[in-house]
Amino acid sequence: MYAIVEIAGQQFKVEKDQKVFVNRLPGQEGDQLSFDNVLLTGDGKDINLGAPAIDGASVGAKITRHLKGDKVIIFKKKRRQGYRKKNGHRQALTELLIEGINLKGEKTEGTKKTEKKEEKPTASDENDLSKHTVVELKEMAKEKGIEGYSSMKKAELIAALS
């Protein structure tokens, strides 16, 4: 069984017990990670394709080590100008060991899922305009008779005189 999963902004085709080198991830060696953005899974003949991700699917992995990649030399030159510039770079990488692929939302070891609680709006939240979308603000303005900037100024002037 294999899966295509998004890790640190890049897509990787992974299988169980495979080692993958990805861009540096936060965490210590030996930490357990779970990646929920599984785009595709395949098992021989059966292929499950997500839109964009498969709900409940996850890939469990373990950080084995942090390391630096091979040195890449960047050499720039403009001929007959006496311009030469040499630079080098070593990419910071993390080696992951894929421990398993779960399709039904089963928790792997070390998987931490946080549930989001919906907040009920209070009276103070209704007065705070930063928590409303632009569409909601426009509808609120239309209810109060404000259609443009000039009518908004008139409404402020009337409110100040009252």
DSSP file (Angstrom, degrees, kcal/mol; ACC not computed):
  #  RESIDUE AA STRUCTURE BP1 BP2  ACC     N-H-->O    O-->H-N    N-H-->O    O-->H-N    TCO  KAPPA ALPHA  PHI   PSI    X-CA   Y-CA   Z-CA
    1    1 A M              0   0    0      0, 0.0    15,-0.6     0, 0.0     2,-0.3   0.000 360.0 360.0 360.0 139.2    0.0    0.0    0.0
    2    2 A Y  E     -AB  15  42A   0     40,-2.6    40,-2.5    13,-0.1     2,-0.3  -0.881 360.0-163.1-131.9 164.7    1.2    3.5   -0.8
    3    3 A A  E     -AB  14  41A   0     11,-2.2    11,-3.1    -2,-0.3     2,-0.6  -0.992  19.1-136.0-146.1 150.2    0.0    7.0   -0.3
    4    4 A I  E     +AB  13  40A   0     36,-2.9    35,-2.5    -2,-0.3    36,-1.3  -0.955  37.4 175.7-107.0 117.6    0.7   10.4   -1.7
    5    5 A V  E     -AB  12  38A   0      7,-2.5     7,-2.7    -2,-0.6     2,-0.6  -0.904  31.8-124.4-127.1 148.5    0.9   12.8    1.2
    6    6 A E  E     +A   11   0A   0     31,-2.2     2,-0.5    -2,-0.3    31,-0.3  -0.846  32.0 176.1 -95.9 119.5    1.8   16.5    1.6
    7    7 A I  E >   -A   10   0A   0      3,-3.1     3,-1.7    -2,-0.6    16,-0.2  -0.987  68.5 -17.4-126.0 120.6    4.6   17.1    4.0
    8    8 A A  T 3  S-     0   0    0     -2,-0.5    -1,-0.1     1,-0.3    15,-0.1   0.854 128.8 -49.8  54.8  40.5    6.0   20.6    4.6
    9    9 A G  T 3  S+     0   0    0      1,-0.2     2,-0.3    -3,-0.0    -1,-0.3   0.476 121.4  96.4  82.8   1.7    4.5   22.0    1.4
   10   10 A Q  E <   -A    7   0A   0     -3,-1.7    -3,-3.1    13,-0.1     2,-0.4  -0.915  69.9-125.0-124.5 152.7    5.8   19.1   -0.8
   11   11 A Q  E     -A    6   0A   0     -2,-0.3     2,-0.4    -5,-0.2    -5,-0.2  -0.813  27.9-176.4-100.6 135.1    4.1   15.9   -2.0
   12   12 A F  E     -A    5   0A   0     -7,-2.7    -7,-2.5    -2,-0.4     2,-0.7  -0.978  26.1-135.4-130.8 141.9    5.8   12.6   -1.4
   13   13 A K  E     +A    4   0A   0     -2,-0.4     2,-0.3    -9,-0.2    -9,-0.2  -0.880  40.2 179.7 -92.7 118.3    4.8    9.0   -2.4
   14   14 A V  E     -A    3   0A   0    -11,-3.1   -11,-2.2    -2,-0.7     2,-0.3  -0.866  20.0-172.4-126.4 154.2    5.4    6.9    0.7
   15   15 A E  E >   -A    2   0A   0     -2,-0.3     3,-1.3   -13,-0.2    83,-0.2  -0.877  45.3 -73.9-132.7 167.0    5.0    3.3    1.8
   16   16 A K  T 3  S+     0   0    0    -15,-0.6    83,-0.2    -2,-0.3     3,-0.1  -0.377 116.8  13.5 -64.6 141.6    5.3    1.7    5.2
   17   17 A D  T 3  S+     0   0    0     81,-2.8     2,-0.3     1,-0.2    -1,-0.2   0.679  95.1 137.0  65.6  22.6    8.9    1.4    6.6
   18   18 A Q    <   -     0   0    0     -3,-1.3    80,-2.7    80,-0.3     2,-0.5  -0.752  50.7-134.2 -96.4 146.1   10.2    3.8    4.0
   19   19 A K  E     -D   97   0B   0     -2,-0.3     2,-0.4    78,-0.2    78,-0.2  -0.871  24.3-172.8-100.0 132.5   12.7    6.6    4.8
   20   20 A V  E     -D   96   0B   0     76,-2.5    76,-3.2    -2,-0.5     2,-0.6  -0.981  17.7-145.5-128.5 135.5   12.0   10.0    3.4
   21   21 A F  E     +D   95   0B   0     -2,-0.4     2,-0.3    74,-0.2    74,-0.2  -0.906  30.9 167.7-100.4 120.5   14.1   13.1    3.4
   22   22 A V  E     -D   94   0B   0     72,-2.6    72,-2.6    -2,-0.6     3,-0.2  -0.779  44.5 -74.0-124.4 168.2   12.0   16.3    3.8
   23   23 A N  E    S-D   93   0B   0     -2,-0.3    70,-0.2   -16,-0.2    -1,-0.1  -0.286  77.8 -67.4 -59.0 152.2   12.7   20.0    4.5
   24   24 A R        -     0   0    0     68,-1.6    -1,-0.2    43,-0.1    70,-0.1  -0.127  57.1-163.4 -50.8 127.1   13.6   20.6    8.2
   25   25 A L        -     0   0    0     -3,-0.2     2,-0.1     2,-0.1    -1,-0.1  -0.836  24.6-105.2-109.5 149.4   10.6   20.0   10.5
   26   26 A P  S    S+     0   0    0      0, 0.0     2,-0.2     0, 0.0    -1,-0.0  -0.473  75.7  72.3 -71.4 147.3   10.3   21.1   14.1
   27   27 A G  S    S-     0   0    0     -2,-0.1     2,-0.2     2,-0.0    -2,-0.1  -0.540  74.8 -84.5 130.6 163.6   10.8   18.4   16.7
   28   28 A Q    >   -     0   0    0     -2,-0.2     3,-1.8     1,-0.1    35,-0.2  -0.534  54.2 -81.1 -97.4 165.0   13.4   16.2   18.3
   29   29 A E  T 3  S+     0   0    0      1,-0.2    35,-0.2    -2,-0.2    -1,-0.1  -0.472 118.8  28.7 -64.6 133.5   14.7   12.9   17.1
   30   30 A G  T 3  S+     0   0    0     33,-3.2    -1,-0.2     1,-0.3    34,-0.1   0.289  86.7 138.3  96.7  -9.1   12.3   10.1   18.1
   31   31 A D    <   -     0   0    0     -3,-1.8    32,-2.4    32,-0.1     2,-0.4  -0.401  51.2-127.5 -69.2 146.1    9.2   12.3   18.0
   32   32 A Q  E     -E   62   0B   0     30,-0.2     2,-0.3    -3,-0.1    30,-0.2  -0.787  27.8-172.1 -93.6 137.2    6.1   10.9   16.4
   33   33 A L  E     -E   61   0B   0     28,-3.3    28,-2.9    -2,-0.4     2,-0.4  -0.921  11.8-157.9-127.3 154.0    4.3   12.9   13.7
   34   34 A S  E     -E   60   0B   0     -2,-0.3     2,-0.6    26,-0.2    26,-0.2  -0.999   3.9-158.7-132.9 131.6    1.0   12.5   11.9
   35   35 A F  E     -E   59   0B   0     24,-2.5    24,-2.0    -2,-0.4   -28,-0.1  -0.945   9.1-178.9-113.3 117.5    0.2   14.0    8.5
   36   36 A D        +     0   0    0     -2,-0.6     2,-1.8    22,-0.2    21,-0.2   0.558  59.9  91.7 -93.1 -10.1   -3.5   14.3    7.7
   37   37 A N        +     0   0    0    -31,-0.3   -31,-2.2    22,-0.1     2,-0.6  -0.517  52.3 163.8 -89.3  72.3   -3.2   15.8    4.2
   38   38 A V  E     -B    5   0A   0     -2,-1.8    16,-2.9    16,-0.4   -33,-0.2  -0.820  14.5-178.5 -92.5 118.2   -3.3   12.5    2.3
   39   39 A L  E     +     0   0A   0    -35,-2.5    11,-2.4    -2,-0.6     2,-0.3   0.797  63.5   2.8 -89.5 -31.9   -4.1   13.2   -1.3
   40   40 A L  E     -BC   4  49A   0    -36,-1.3   -36,-2.9     9,-0.2     2,-0.4  -0.989  55.5-165.4-156.0 143.7   -4.2    9.6   -2.7
   41   41 A T  E     -BC   3  48A   0      7,-2.4     7,-2.9    -2,-0.3     2,-0.3  -0.981  10.4-173.5-130.4 148.5   -3.9    6.1   -1.5
   42   42 A G  E     -BC   2  47A   0    -40,-2.5   -40,-2.6    -2,-0.4     5,-0.2  -0.999  17.0-178.5-143.7 144.2   -3.4    3.0   -3.6
   43   43 A D  E >   - C   0  46A   0      3,-2.6     2,-1.3    -2,-0.3     3,-1.3  -0.645  67.2 -73.5-140.5  78.0   -3.3   -0.8   -2.9
   44   44 A G  T 3  S+     0   0    0      1,-0.3     0, 0.0    -2,-0.2     0, 0.0  -0.563 123.5   5.5  72.4 -97.5   -2.5   -2.6   -6.1
   45   45 A K  T 3  S+     0   0    0     -2,-1.3     2,-0.4    -3,-0.1    -1,-0.3   0.789 117.3  78.8 -90.9 -31.5   -5.8   -2.3   -8.1
   46   46 A D  E <   -C   43   0A   0     -3,-1.3    -3,-2.6     2,-0.0     2,-0.4  -0.651  55.7-176.8 -87.0 132.1   -7.8    0.0   -5.8
   47   47 A I  E     -C   42   0A   0     -2,-0.4     2,-0.5    -5,-0.2    -5,-0.2  -0.995   9.9-161.3-128.5 127.1   -7.0    3.8   -5.8
   48   48 A N  E     -C   41   0A   0     -7,-2.9    -7,-2.4    -2,-0.4     2,-0.5  -0.939  10.4-165.8-107.5 123.6   -8.7    6.3   -3.5
   49   49 A L  E     -C   40   0A   0     -2,-0.5    -9,-0.2    -9,-0.2     2,-0.1  -0.929   8.0-145.0-113.7 129.8   -8.5    9.9   -4.6
   50   50 A G        -     0   0    0    -11,-2.4     4,-0.2    -2,-0.5   -11,-0.1  -0.452  17.7-119.8 -89.0 163.7   -9.3   12.8   -2.3
   51   51 A A  S    S-     0   0    0      2,-1.0     2,-0.1    -2,-0.1   -12,-0.0  -0.701 101.9 -36.2-133.5  83.9  -10.9   16.0   -3.2
   52   52 A P  S    S+     0   0    0      0, 0.0    -2,-0.3     0, 0.0     2,-0.3  -0.968 142.9   5.7 -82.9 -21.3   -8.5   17.6   -2.3
   53   53 A A  S    S-     0   0    0     -2,-0.1    -2,-1.0    -4,-0.1     2,-0.5  -0.876  76.7-105.9-124.5 158.0   -7.6   15.3    0.7
   54   54 A I    >   -     0   0    0    -16,-2.9     3,-1.2    -2,-0.3   -16,-0.4  -0.702  39.7-121.4 -82.5 125.1   -9.1   12.0    1.9
   55   55 A D  T 3  S+     0   0    0     -2,-0.5     3,-0.1     1,-0.2    -1,-0.1  -0.466  91.1   7.1 -69.0 132.3  -11.2   12.5    5.0
   56   56 A G  T 3  S+     0   0    0      1,-0.3    49,-1.2    -2,-0.2     2,-0.3   0.341  97.4 124.2  82.9  -7.1  -10.0   10.5    8.0
   57   57 A A    <   +     0   0    0     -3,-1.2   -19,-0.4   -21,-0.2     2,-0.3  -0.638  32.4 168.3 -88.5 145.2   -6.8    9.3    6.4
   58   58 A S  E     - F   0 102B   0     44,-2.6    44,-3.0    -2,-0.3     2,-0.5  -0.984  29.1-137.9-150.7 159.7   -3.4    9.9    8.0
   59   59 A V  E     -EF  35 101B   0    -24,-2.0   -24,-2.5    -2,-0.3     2,-0.4  -0.988  19.0-148.4-121.8 123.8    0.2    8.9    7.7
   60   60 A G  E     +EF  34 100B   0     40,-2.4    39,-2.5    -2,-0.5    40,-1.4  -0.759  23.8 170.8 -93.6 137.0    2.2    8.2   10.9
   61   61 A A  E     -EF  33  98B   0    -28,-2.9   -28,-3.3    -2,-0.4     2,-0.4  -0.940  24.0-143.4-142.7 162.4    5.9    8.9   10.9
   62   62 A K  E     -EF  32  97B   0     35,-1.9    35,-2.5    -2,-0.3     2,-0.6  -0.993  23.4-123.1-129.4 134.7    8.9    9.1   13.3
   63   63 A I  E     + F   0  96B   0    -32,-2.4   -33,-3.2    -2,-0.4    33,-0.2  -0.669  29.9 176.4 -76.8 119.6   11.8   11.6   13.1
   64   64 A T  E     -     0   0B   0     31,-2.6     2,-0.3    -2,-0.6    -1,-0.2   0.838  59.2 -25.8 -93.2 -38.0   15.0    9.6   12.9
   65   65 A R  E     - F   0  95B   0     30,-1.1    30,-3.0   -37,-0.1     2,-0.4  -0.982  47.9-124.2-167.7 160.6   17.5   12.4   12.5
   66   66 A H  E     + F   0  94B   0     -2,-0.3     2,-0.3    28,-0.2    28,-0.2  -0.915  42.9 153.6-107.7 139.9   18.2   15.9   11.4
   67   67 A L  E     - F   0  93B   0     26,-2.3    26,-3.3    -2,-0.4     2,-0.4  -0.921  40.9-104.8-153.8 175.8   21.0   16.5    8.9
   68   68 A K  E     - F   0  92B   0     -2,-0.3    24,-0.2    24,-0.2     3,-0.1  -0.895  34.2-127.4-110.2 143.9   22.3   18.7    6.1
   69   69 A G  E     -     0   0B   0     22,-3.2     3,-0.1    -2,-0.4    -1,-0.1  -0.089  44.5 -63.8 -77.0-178.4   22.1   17.8    2.5
   70   70 A D  E     -     0   0B   0      1,-0.1    21,-0.5    20,-0.1     2,-0.3  -0.302  62.3 -96.3 -64.9 151.6   24.9   17.7   -0.1
   71   71 A K  E     - F   0  90B   0     19,-0.1     2,-0.5    -3,-0.1    19,-0.2  -0.521  34.5-156.5 -74.0 134.5   26.6   21.0   -0.9
   72   72 A V  E     - F   0  89B   0     17,-2.7    17,-1.7    -2,-0.3     2,-0.5  -0.961   8.4-145.2-112.3 126.9   25.4   22.7   -4.0
   73   73 A I  E     - F   0  88B   0     -2,-0.5     2,-0.6    15,-0.2    15,-0.2  -0.805   7.9-162.8 -96.4 129.1   27.8   25.2   -5.7
   74   74 A I  E     - F   0  87B   0     13,-3.9    13,-2.9    -2,-0.5     2,-0.5  -0.956  12.9-179.3-109.8 116.8   26.3   28.3   -7.3
   75   75 A F  E     - F   0  86B   0     -2,-0.6     2,-0.4    11,-0.2    11,-0.2  -0.971   4.7-173.4-123.8 121.4   28.8   29.9   -9.7
   76   76 A K  E     + F   0  85B   0      9,-3.1     9,-2.7    -2,-0.5     2,-0.3  -0.915   9.3 169.8-114.3 139.3   28.0   33.0  -11.6
   77   77 A K  E     - F   0  84B   0     -2,-0.4     2,-0.5     7,-0.2     7,-0.2  -0.991  24.1-160.2-150.3 139.1   30.2   34.5  -14.3
   78   78 A K  E > > - F   0  83B   0      5,-2.0     3,-1.5    -2,-0.3     5,-0.9  -0.980  34.9-124.1-116.7 117.5   30.0   37.2  -16.9
   79   79 A R  T 3 5S+     0   0    0     -2,-0.5     5,-0.0     1,-0.3    -2,-0.0  -0.259  86.2   7.5 -67.6 146.6   32.6   36.7  -19.6
   80   80 A R  T 3 5S+     0   0    0      1,-0.1    -1,-0.3     3,-0.0     0, 0.0   0.599 111.2  87.1  61.5  15.2   35.1   39.4  -20.4
   81   81 A Q  T < 5S-     0   0    0     -3,-1.5    -2,-0.2     2,-0.2    -1,-0.1   0.494  95.0-122.1-115.8  -8.9   33.9   41.5  -17.5
   82   82 A G  T   5 +     0   0    0     -4,-0.4     2,-0.6     1,-0.2    -3,-0.1   0.731  66.1 139.2  72.9  21.4   36.0   40.1  -14.7
   83   83 A Y  E   < + F   0  78B   0     -5,-0.9    -5,-2.0     2,-0.0     2,-0.4  -0.888  16.0 153.6-106.1 116.3   32.9   39.1  -12.7
   84   84 A R  E     - F   0  77B   0     -2,-0.6     2,-0.4    -7,-0.2    -7,-0.2  -0.996  14.1-179.1-138.8 137.0   32.9   35.8  -11.0
   85   85 A K  E     - F   0  76B   0     -9,-2.7    -9,-3.1    -2,-0.4     2,-0.5  -0.983   4.7-169.8-140.3 125.4   30.9   34.8   -7.9
   86   86 A K  E     + F   0  75B   0     -2,-0.4     2,-0.3   -11,-0.2   -11,-0.2  -0.960  13.7 165.8-118.5 131.0   31.0   31.5   -6.1
   87   87 A N  E     - F   0  74B   0    -13,-2.9   -13,-3.9    -2,-0.5     2,-0.3  -0.968  16.1-155.1-140.9 153.7   28.5   30.6   -3.4
   88   88 A G  E     - F   0  73B   0     -2,-0.3     2,-0.3   -15,-0.2   -15,-0.2  -0.908   5.7-169.6-131.2 160.0   27.5   27.3   -1.7
   89   89 A H  E     - F   0  72B   0    -17,-1.7   -17,-2.7    -2,-0.3     2,-0.4  -0.990  10.4-165.4-150.7 138.6   24.5   26.0    0.1
   90   90 A R  E     - F   0  71B   0     -2,-0.3     2,-0.2   -19,-0.2   -19,-0.1  -0.981  25.4-135.0-124.7 118.9   23.6   23.0    2.2
   91   91 A Q  E     -     0   0B   0    -21,-0.5   -22,-3.2    -2,-0.4     2,-0.5  -0.484  15.9-124.3 -75.1 136.7   19.9   22.3    2.7
   92   92 A A  E     - F   0  68B   0    -24,-0.2   -68,-1.6    -2,-0.2     2,-0.3  -0.718  40.2-177.8 -80.3 124.9   18.7   21.5    6.2
   93   93 A L  E     -DF  23  67B   0    -26,-3.3   -26,-2.3    -2,-0.5     2,-0.4  -0.811  24.3-148.0-124.9 161.0   16.8   18.2    6.1
   94   94 A T  E     -DF  22  66B   0    -72,-2.6   -72,-2.6    -2,-0.3     2,-0.6  -0.999  16.2-140.5-127.0 133.4   14.9   15.8    8.4
   95   95 A E  E     -DF  21  65B   0    -30,-3.0   -31,-2.6    -2,-0.4   -30,-1.1  -0.842  21.6-166.6 -95.6 125.7   14.8   12.1    7.8
   96   96 A L  E     -DF  20  63B   0    -76,-3.2   -76,-2.5    -2,-0.6     2,-0.6  -0.883  14.8-150.5-112.7 143.0   11.4   10.5    8.5
   97   97 A L  E     -DF  19  62B   0    -35,-2.5   -35,-1.9    -2,-0.4     2,-0.5  -0.965  21.8-134.9-108.3 117.6   10.6    6.8    8.9
   98   98 A I  E     - F   0  61B   0    -80,-2.7   -81,-2.8    -2,-0.6   -80,-0.3  -0.610  24.3-179.2 -76.2 120.6    7.0    6.1    7.7
   99   99 A E  E     -     0   0B   0    -39,-2.5     2,-0.3    -2,-0.5   -38,-0.2   0.734  55.9 -27.9 -95.2 -25.9    5.4    3.9   10.3
  100  100 A G  E     - F   0  60B   0    -40,-1.4   -40,-2.4   -85,-0.1     2,-0.5  -0.949  44.1-124.4 178.8 160.7    2.0    3.3    8.8
  101  101 A I  E     - F   0  59B   0     -2,-0.3     2,-0.5   -42,-0.2   -42,-0.2  -0.983  25.1-165.3-121.1 120.4   -0.9    4.5    6.6
  102  102 A N  E     + F   0  58B   0    -44,-3.0   -44,-2.6    -2,-0.5     3,-0.1  -0.912  12.3 178.9-109.5 130.1   -4.3    4.8    8.2
  103  103 A L  S    S+     0   0    0     -2,-0.5    -1,-0.1   -46,-0.2   -44,-0.0   0.720  76.0  51.7 -98.8 -25.2   -7.4    5.1    6.0
  104  104 A K  S    S-     0   0    0    -46,-0.1   -47,-0.2   -47,-0.0    -1,-0.1   0.166 115.7 -96.3-105.4  18.7  -10.2    5.2    8.5
  105  105 A G        +     0   0    0    -49,-1.2   -48,-0.1     1,-0.2     2,-0.1   0.680  66.9 161.0  79.1  16.8   -9.1    7.9   10.9
  106  106 A E        -     0   0    0    -50,-0.1     2,-0.3     1,-0.1    -1,-0.2  -0.461  43.2-112.3 -69.5 144.5   -7.5    5.4   13.3
  107  107 A K        -     0   0    0     -2,-0.1     2,-0.2     4,-0.0    -1,-0.1  -0.608  26.9-151.6 -81.8 135.2   -5.0    7.1   15.7
  108  108 A T    >   -     0   0    0     -2,-0.3     3,-1.9     1,-0.1     2,-0.2  -0.531  41.4 -73.6 -92.8 169.6   -1.4    6.1   15.3
  109  109 A E  T 3  S+     0   0    0      1,-0.3    -1,-0.1    -2,-0.2     3,-0.1  -0.438 121.6  14.6 -63.9 132.2    1.0    6.2   18.2
  110  110 A G  T 3  S+     0   0    0      1,-0.3     2,-0.4    -2,-0.2    -1,-0.3   0.457  88.9 143.5  84.0   0.6    1.9    9.8   19.0
  111  111 A T    <   -     0   0    0     -3,-1.9     2,-0.5   -78,-0.1    -1,-0.3  -0.598  29.8-168.2 -77.2 129.9   -0.9   11.2   17.0
  112  112 A K        -     0   0    0     -2,-0.4     2,-0.5    -3,-0.1   -78,-0.1  -0.965   4.9-176.3-121.8 116.5   -2.4   14.3   18.6
  113  113 A K        -     0   0    0     -2,-0.5     2,-0.5     2,-0.0    -2,-0.0  -0.937   9.8-156.1-111.8 133.6   -5.7   15.6   17.3
  114  114 A T        -     0   0    0     -2,-0.5     2,-0.4     2,-0.0    -2,-0.0  -0.913  10.8-139.6-109.1 134.4   -7.2   18.8   18.7
  115  115 A E        -     0   0    0     -2,-0.5     2,-0.5     1,-0.0    -2,-0.0  -0.765  14.8-132.6 -93.6 134.9  -10.9   19.4   18.4
  116  116 A K        -     0   0    0     -2,-0.4     2,-0.4     1,-0.0    -1,-0.0  -0.739  16.1-147.4 -88.2 129.1  -12.0   22.9   17.5
  117  117 A K        -     0   0    0     -2,-0.5     2,-0.4     1,-0.0    -1,-0.0  -0.811  16.6-124.2 -96.2 134.5  -14.8   24.2   19.7
  118  118 A E        -     0   0    0     -2,-0.4     2,-0.4     1,-0.0    -1,-0.0  -0.618  23.1-139.1 -78.9 132.1  -17.3   26.6   18.1
  119  119 A E        -     0   0    0     -2,-0.4    -1,-0.0     1,-0.0     0, 0.0  -0.759   9.8-133.3 -93.8 134.9  -17.5   29.9   19.9
  120  120 A K        -     0   0    0     -2,-0.4     2,-0.1     1,-0.1    -1,-0.0  -0.705  28.5-112.8 -85.4 135.2  -20.9   31.4   20.4
  121  121 A P        -     0   0    0      0, 0.0     2,-0.2     0, 0.0    -1,-0.1  -0.433  33.1-158.8 -69.5 139.9  -21.1   35.1   19.5
  122  122 A T     >  -     0   0    0     -2,-0.1     4,-1.4     1,-0.0     3,-0.2  -0.557  34.4 -96.7-108.4 176.8  -21.7   37.5   22.4
  123  123 A A  H  > S+     0   0    0      1,-0.2     4,-1.1     2,-0.2     3,-0.1   0.878 124.6  52.1 -64.0 -37.5  -23.0   41.0   22.5
  124  124 A S  H  > S+     0   0    0      1,-0.2     4,-0.9     2,-0.2    -1,-0.2   0.833 105.7  55.9 -68.5 -30.4  -19.5   42.5   22.7
  125  125 A D  H  4 S+     0   0    0      1,-0.2     6,-0.3     2,-0.2    -1,-0.2   0.831 101.2  57.5 -69.0 -31.9  -18.5   40.4   19.6
  126  126 A E  H  < S+     0   0    0     -4,-1.4    -1,-0.2     1,-0.2    -2,-0.2   0.851 106.8  48.5 -67.7 -32.7  -21.3   41.9   17.6
  127  127 A N  H  < S+     0   0    0     -4,-1.1     2,-0.9    -3,-0.1    -1,-0.2   0.714  92.2  87.7 -78.1 -20.8  -19.9   45.4   18.2
  128  128 A D    ><  -     0   0    0     -4,-0.9     3,-1.2     1,-0.2     4,-0.1  -0.707  61.4-168.9 -82.2 106.9  -16.4   44.3   17.2
  129  129 A L  G >  S+     0   0    0     -2,-0.9     3,-1.4     1,-0.3    -1,-0.2   0.677  75.6  73.7 -73.6 -17.9  -16.4   44.9   13.5
  130  130 A S  G 3  S+     0   0    0      1,-0.3    -1,-0.3    -3,-0.1    -2,-0.0   0.687  90.7  58.9 -70.7 -15.9  -13.1   43.0   12.9
  131  131 A K  G <  S+     0   0    0     -3,-1.2     2,-0.3    -6,-0.3    -1,-0.3   0.411  93.9  82.6 -92.9   2.7  -14.9   39.7   13.5
  132  132 A H  S <  S-     0   0    0     -3,-1.4     2,-0.1    -4,-0.1    -6,-0.0  -0.765  79.0-119.5-105.7 152.0  -17.3   40.2   10.6
  133  133 A T     >  -     0   0    0     -2,-0.3     4,-2.1     1,-0.1     5,-0.2  -0.379  30.9-107.0 -80.5 168.1  -16.7   39.6    6.9
  134  134 A V  H  > S+     0   0    0      1,-0.2     4,-2.2     2,-0.2     5,-0.2   0.877 120.7  53.2 -63.5 -38.8  -17.0   42.3    4.4
  135  135 A V  H  > S+     0   0    0      1,-0.2     4,-2.1     2,-0.2    -1,-0.2   0.919 109.0  48.6 -64.3 -43.4  -20.3   41.0    3.1
  136  136 A E  H  > S+     0   0    0      1,-0.2     4,-2.3     2,-0.2    -2,-0.2   0.897 110.7  51.5 -62.9 -40.1  -21.8   41.0    6.6
  137  137 A L  H  X S+     0   0    0     -4,-2.1     4,-2.1     1,-0.2    -1,-0.2   0.891 108.8  50.4 -64.7 -39.5  -20.6   44.5    7.2
  138  138 A K  H  X S+     0   0    0     -4,-2.2     4,-2.2     2,-0.2    -1,-0.2   0.897 111.0  48.9 -65.1 -39.6  -22.2   45.7    3.9
  139  139 A E  H  X S+     0   0    0     -4,-2.1     4,-2.0     2,-0.2    -2,-0.2   0.896 110.3  51.0 -66.5 -39.7  -25.5   44.1    4.9
  140  140 A M  H  X S+     0   0    0     -4,-2.3     4,-1.2     1,-0.2    -2,-0.2   0.895 110.5  49.7 -63.4 -39.1  -25.4   45.7    8.3
  141  141 A A  H  <>S+     0   0    0     -4,-2.1     5,-3.0     1,-0.2     4,-0.3   0.899 108.9  51.4 -67.3 -40.5  -24.7   49.1    6.7
  142  142 A K  H ><5S+     0   0    0     -4,-2.2     3,-1.2     1,-0.2    -1,-0.2   0.876 106.1  55.6 -64.1 -36.9  -27.7   48.6    4.3
  143  143 A E  H 3<5S+     0   0    0     -4,-2.0    -1,-0.2     1,-0.3    -2,-0.2   0.835 109.1  47.5 -63.1 -32.1  -30.0   47.8    7.2
  144  144 A K  T 3<5S-     0   0    0     -4,-1.2    -1,-0.3    -3,-0.2    -2,-0.2   0.403 123.3-105.5 -90.5   2.3  -29.0   51.1    8.9
  145  145 A G  T < 5S+     0   0    0     -3,-1.2     2,-0.7    -4,-0.3    -3,-0.2   0.644  74.7 138.0  86.4  15.4  -29.6   53.0    5.6
  146  146 A I      < +     0   0    0     -5,-3.0    -1,-0.3    -6,-0.2    -2,-0.1  -0.856  13.4 158.6 -98.2 117.8  -25.9   53.6    4.8
  147  147 A E        -     0   0    0     -2,-0.7     2,-0.3     1,-0.2    -1,-0.2   0.616  63.3  -4.7-112.2 -18.6  -25.3   53.0    1.1
  148  148 A G  S  > S-     0   0    0     -7,-0.1     4,-1.6     1,-0.1    -1,-0.2  -0.881  84.9 -76.2-158.5-172.3  -22.0   54.9    0.5
  149  149 A Y  H  > S+     0   0    0     -2,-0.3     4,-2.1     1,-0.2     5,-0.2   0.894 123.3  51.5 -66.8 -41.0  -19.5   57.2    2.1
  150  150 A S  H  > S+     0   0    0      1,-0.2     4,-2.0     2,-0.2    -1,-0.2   0.907 111.4  46.7 -66.1 -40.9  -21.6   60.4    1.9
  151  151 A S  H  > S+     0   0    0      1,-0.2     4,-2.1     2,-0.2    -1,-0.2   0.812 109.6  55.8 -70.5 -27.3  -24.6   58.7    3.6
  152  152 A M  H  X S+     0   0    0     -4,-1.6     4,-2.1     2,-0.2    -2,-0.2   0.914 107.2  48.6 -68.2 -41.8  -22.2   57.2    6.2
  153  153 A K  H  X S+     0   0    0     -4,-2.1     4,-2.3     2,-0.2    -2,-0.2   0.900 110.6  51.5 -61.9 -41.4  -21.0   60.7    7.1
  154  154 A K  H  X S+     0   0    0     -4,-2.0     4,-2.5     1,-0.2    -1,-0.2   0.900 108.9  51.0 -61.8 -40.9  -24.6   61.9    7.3
  155  155 A A  H  X S+     0   0    0     -4,-2.1     4,-2.2     1,-0.2    -2,-0.2   0.883 110.5  48.7 -65.6 -38.2  -25.4   59.0    9.7
  156  156 A E  H  X S+     0   0    0     -4,-2.1     4,-2.1     2,-0.2    -1,-0.2   0.890 111.8  49.4 -66.4 -38.7  -22.4   60.0   11.9
  157  157 A L  H  X S+     0   0    0     -4,-2.3     4,-2.0     2,-0.2    -2,-0.2   0.897 111.9  47.8 -66.8 -41.2  -23.4   63.6   11.9
  158  158 A I  H  X S+     0   0    0     -4,-2.5     4,-1.5     1,-0.2    -2,-0.2   0.908 112.4  49.5 -65.8 -41.1  -27.0   62.7   12.9
  159  159 A A  H  < S+     0   0    0     -4,-2.2    -2,-0.2     1,-0.2    -1,-0.2   0.871 111.0  50.0 -65.9 -36.4  -25.7   60.4   15.6
  160  160 A A  H  < S+     0   0    0     -4,-2.1    -1,-0.2     1,-0.2    -2,-0.2   0.858 111.5  48.1 -71.0 -34.6  -23.4   63.1   17.0
  161  161 A L  H  <        0   0    0     -4,-2.0    -1,-0.2     1,-0.2    -2,-0.2   0.747 360.0 360.0 -76.6 -23.6  -26.2   65.7   17.1
  162  162 A S     <        0   0    0     -4,-1.5    -1,-0.2    -5,-0.2    -2,-0.2   0.483 360.0 360.0 -74.2 360.0  -28.6   63.3   18.8
